[in-house]
């Protein structure tokens, strides 16, 4: 029995060690209330969701410069903002990566990329990685669609991928985010409201 308990304790310790420093946690689930944030955009201004009082909600996307998946989705992210910002659901892009681990995702390179692509939405730096950790983001890109409630709080309505085909946008069958926001604007629940985010792992700071 002692041998079994020792082995169990050893396995638990190994599991904990393997997850230490990952920055990940359970994060939000659909139906949870999401916290606001105040993060620096590429112009050096501090941006929060509370700044946009007229918004019905937000399409919060954890993304970055270097990840091939994020790059593949850039034009689609731009299109989402163009389609849904006028309908009350603007995009907010957040870079959660540690530039010490991935220099391409530095603040200076964020500024360059935003200018090159003419982002018409905030591109924010989650310097402490607190927001990515709180939300439970694990990939880039990773989407959280939030709906503003009557009391001003933000409810998580969809979590996951942008669509079902990273490499071939012309062959997308399911536009998950587009479908979710359209449903919310019609006072319906997104279906599906959760999909698996596909992309690069977030580059967490070393503990």
Secondary structure, DSSP 8 states (H G I E B T S, - for coil): -HHHHHHHHHHHHHHHHHHTT--------TT-EE----EEETTS-EE-GGG-TT-SEEEEEE--SS-HHHHHHHHHHHHHHHHHTTTTEEEEEEE---TTT-GGGSHHHHHHHHHHHT--SEEEE-TT-HHHHHHT--EESEEEEEEE-TTS-EEEEEEE-S-S-SS-GGG-S--HHHHHHHHHHTT---SS-B----SEE------
